[in-house]
Amino acid sequence: AIQCLMRKKLYENHIEQLRNFQMRIHDQMIMLEGAKATTKMIDALRTGATAMKAMQKAMKIDVVDKIMDEINEQTQNKRMIQETLSAPTGSTAYFDKFIFLECLFHFVANRKLLNVGRQPTRVVPVKATVLEEDELAALQAELAL
C-alpha cells in the first residue's frame, strides 16, 4: 500500500511537470504568434515608408508652392468677380441712405416750421410728367431689390 501511495505521489509529480511543460509550450506559442504579428506589422510600416518616400520624391516643394499660388490667385479672381457683380448700379450706386435720412429729417423739420400757426390747407395733387413717373417707377423697382 505504501508503494502504491509512493507511485501515486510520483505520478502526481510527473503530471504536474507535464502540466508545467504544457503551459510553457502554450506560452511559447503565444509569444511566437505575437512575434509573427509584430514582424508583419514592421514589414507593413516599412512598405508604407518606402511608398511615402517615393511619393515625396515625385512632389517637389516648388510645384506645391506654385499650385497653392494658382489656387490663391483663382480665389482672389472669384472674389473680385463677385464684388463686381454685387456692386450697385444705376441710381442705387449713388444712393446713400444716411444722406437720404438727413434730407428727409430737414424736409419734415422745415415743413413743421412752415405750418406752425397756419390753418391746414388742402393739398392739391401735382401731375407728374411721364418722364418723372418712369424715373420714379425705376427707382422703386431698384429699391425693392
HELIX and SHEET records of a PDB file:
HELIX    1   1 ILE A    2  ALA A   58  1                                  57    
HELIX    2   2 ILE A   61  SER A   86  1                                  26    
HELIX    3   3 GLY A   90  TYR A   94  5                                   5    
HELIX    4   4 LYS A   97  ASN A  115  1                                  19    
HELIX    5   5 VAL A  130  ALA A  144  1                                  15    
END                                                                             
